[in-house]
Structures are given as C-alpha cells and as structure tokens.
Amino acid sequence: MNRINQDNRSGRADRSVPELIASDCRRYAGAATPSAVIRTWLTQWGFRYTCLLRRAQSHRRGLAHYWYRWRLLRMSRRSGYQIGYGAGIGAGLFIGHRGTVIVNGRARLGSNVNLAPGVVIGQENRGARRGVPVIGNRVWIGAGAVIVGAVHIGNDVLIAPNAFVNVDVPDHSIVIGNPSRIIHRDHATEGYCQHPVEPSQPDEIFTVRDGGVRSRDGGL
C-alpha cells in the first residue's frame, strides 16, 4: 500500500480535526480566529459542508457516526455537494459557490485544492485506468471539469472549466479542453489557490513528472 493510502483518510494522521477545520477556514478568510470561523460558517456553504465532513470522518462508529452522516445528507440536499464519506482530503479545502460537486469516496485530494460547481472526480470501472484519481497539492479545478479514472494530478495544476481529464498531469501545468490538452506553466495556480496553508503531505508524495512519471511515493 502506498503512503497516500496509509495516511488517515481525512487528511494526515497527526493533524486533528480542529486543525483541519482551521486550515479550511484560512483558505476562505485568510485567518482562523474564532470570529473568522463563525463568520465563514455563516456565509460560506462550502466551509459549512467541509466542517461536517471532517467531523463525520473522525467518527467511524456509534451515535456520533450516524448523527454526522445524517447532517451531511441534509447538507448535500441543500447545497449540492456530494463528497464521499471515505474520500481522503488534505488541509485547506476550498469549495467555491453552491452547486453540484461530486467526489468519489475513494478519491484522494492533497492540500489547498479548489473545487468549483459542476466538478466531478469519479472512477472508471474497466480498462487500464480502472480506479479513482489522486490529486496533488495546490490544484484549482474549474467549473464543470471532470477527472476520472486511476490518474494522478500533480502539484500546482490548474484544470480549466469544462476540461475532461483521464490522463496523468505533470506538476506545474494548465489543462484545457476535451480531449484534454496539457500546457506547462510555472506557478500555474498563482492567484487562484489563494491563502494557501501548510500542506498535510509534502509535494513529493504527489509529484508527476513530464511524460506521466509519478513519484514513487505516489503509488508506483
């Protein structure tokens, strides 16, 4: 089993739920003071959903398990967000605006990931790419983008709105179109992944080099 799957499903095993929630708040507000957390909870549906998801993932059994699962289901119906209970999500998740966002429960997302309305991160059920995506640190995913299959998205990647991605994407890239076209760009997410936080896992875990060569820690 690779290091991505060995770590705690809700992020990194040594980072507590309050710390993860604080990191999410910083992505929205630039701070995680008590007043910033309250203000962000009241005004940002994405943060509110992520808080419930983090809590739900920390309770695997008992009454709290069912309580948070029920609250997540209610929130999904109101917001459109559908992030699988088992998805691995690093620090600093940002969900911009209300609208349908679907993430497979076996997908793995690094830190400082942005999700826009209409994003689908799903699985392929057959063929060489059977499985679910692994997404690195500082990845901005635009509205209507679809990422499917056992592909690895590297660090510092911007996936343009309505792009369809079923191939590995190297670090420092912009992806456009369907079929996808990959363009190398240093600092691809500069100005897009704002207020970045300390990542749960280092970039080396998720690195994808030119030609689709993945980091050894990323699953090869």
Rosetta blueprint (number, residue, H / E / L):
1 M L
2 N L
3 R H
4 I H
5 N H
6 Q H
7 D L
8 N L
9 R L
10 S L
11 G L
12 R L
13 A L
14 D L
15 R L
16 S L
17 V H
18 P H
19 E H
20 L H
21 I H
22 A H
23 S H
24 D H
25 C H
26 R H
27 R H
28 Y H
29 A H
30 G L
31 A L
32 A L
33 T L
34 P H
35 S H
36 A H
37 V H
38 I H
39 R H
40 T H
41 W H
42 L H
43 T H
44 Q L
45 W H
46 G H
47 F H
48 R H
49 Y H
50 T H
51 C H
52 L H
53 L H
54 R H
55 R H
56 A H
57 Q H
58 S H
59 H L
60 R L
61 R L
62 G H
63 L H
64 A H
65 H H
66 Y H
67 W H
68 Y H
69 R H
70 W H
71 R H
72 L H
73 L H
74 R H
75 M H
76 S H
77 R H
78 R H
79 S H
80 G L
81 Y E
82 Q E
83 I E
84 G L
85 Y L
86 G L
87 A L
88 G E
89 I E
90 G L
91 A L
92 G L
93 L L
94 F E
95 I E
96 G L
97 H L
98 R L
99 G L
100 T L
101 V E
102 I E
103 V E
104 N L
105 G L
106 R L
107 A L
108 R E
109 L E
110 G L
111 S L
112 N L
113 V E
114 N E
115 L E
116 A L
117 P L
118 G L
119 V L
120 V E
121 I E
122 G E
123 Q L
124 E E
125 N L
126 R L
127 G L
128 A L
129 R L
130 R L
131 G E
132 V L
133 P L
134 V E
135 I E
136 G L
137 N L
138 R L
139 V E
140 W E
141 I E
142 G L
143 A L
144 G L
145 A L
146 V E
147 I E
148 V E
149 G L
150 A L
151 V L
152 H E
153 I E
154 G L
155 N L
156 D L
157 V E
158 L E
159 I E
160 A L
161 P L
162 N L
163 A L
164 F E
165 V E
166 N L
167 V L
168 D L
169 V E
170 P L
171 D L
172 H L
173 S E
174 I E
175 V E
176 I E
177 G L
178 N L
179 P L
180 S L
181 R E
182 I E
183 I E
184 H E
185 R L
186 D L
187 H L
188 A L
189 T L
190 E L
191 G L
192 Y L
193 C L
194 Q L
195 H L
196 P L
197 V L
198 E L
199 P L
200 S L
201 Q L
202 P L
203 D H
204 E H
205 I H
206 F H
207 T L
208 V E
209 R E
210 D L
211 G L
212 G L
213 V E
214 R E
215 S L
216 R H
217 D H
218 G H
219 G L
220 L L
